[in-house]
């Protein structure tokens, strides 16, 4: 908790941007994996 006080505003902004990018990339990966699983399952039916 105390570590956040040592960050400069620029670093805080950079962290927020990185977190946002991480969320977006994880959503993309989840979508790709889901579609791949659905394709595999539908092919086995």
MORAZI-V790737 format. One record per residue. N is the residue number from 0. SS is DSSP state (alpha for helix, beta for strand, coil for the rest). PSI is psi in whole degrees, -180 to 180 (NA if undefined). D_LAST is the distance of its C-alpha to the last C-alpha in Angstrom with 2 decimals. Layout:
# MORAZI-V790737
n:N ss:SS psi:PSI d_last:D_LAST
n:N ss:SS psi:PSI d_last:D_LAST
This chain:
# MORAZI-V790737
n:0 ss:coil psi:-43 d_last:51.51
n:1 ss:alpha psi:-23 d_last:54.84
n:2 ss:alpha psi:-32 d_last:53.17
n:3 ss:alpha psi:-25 d_last:52.04
n:4 ss:alpha psi:-22 d_last:55.70
n:5 ss:alpha psi:-14 d_last:56.42
n:6 ss:coil psi:141 d_last:53.96
n:7 ss:coil psi:159 d_last:55.48
n:8 ss:alpha psi:-35 d_last:54.07
n:9 ss:alpha psi:-43 d_last:52.72
n:10 ss:alpha psi:-38 d_last:50.79
n:11 ss:alpha psi:-44 d_last:49.41
n:12 ss:alpha psi:-43 d_last:48.22
n:13 ss:alpha psi:-42 d_last:46.68
n:14 ss:alpha psi:-44 d_last:44.84
n:15 ss:alpha psi:-42 d_last:43.52
n:16 ss:alpha psi:-43 d_last:42.32
n:17 ss:alpha psi:-42 d_last:40.58
n:18 ss:alpha psi:-42 d_last:38.86
n:19 ss:alpha psi:-45 d_last:37.72
n:20 ss:alpha psi:-41 d_last:36.38
n:21 ss:alpha psi:-44 d_last:34.58
n:22 ss:alpha psi:-47 d_last:32.90
n:23 ss:alpha psi:-44 d_last:31.84
n:24 ss:alpha psi:-37 d_last:30.52
n:25 ss:alpha psi:-36 d_last:28.57
n:26 ss:alpha psi:-43 d_last:26.99
n:27 ss:alpha psi:-47 d_last:26.07
n:28 ss:alpha psi:-41 d_last:24.61
n:29 ss:alpha psi:-40 d_last:22.64
n:30 ss:alpha psi:-44 d_last:21.20
n:31 ss:alpha psi:-46 d_last:20.31
n:32 ss:alpha psi:-43 d_last:18.68
n:33 ss:alpha psi:-46 d_last:16.71
n:34 ss:alpha psi:-38 d_last:15.48
n:35 ss:alpha psi:-44 d_last:14.62
n:36 ss:alpha psi:-44 d_last:12.62
n:37 ss:alpha psi:-39 d_last:10.77
n:38 ss:alpha psi:-46 d_last:10.17
n:39 ss:alpha psi:-46 d_last:9.00
n:40 ss:alpha psi:-44 d_last:6.58
n:41 ss:alpha psi:-29 d_last:5.29
n:42 ss:alpha psi:-28 d_last:5.54
n:43 ss:alpha psi:-13 d_last:3.78
n:44 ss:coil psi:NA d_last:0.00
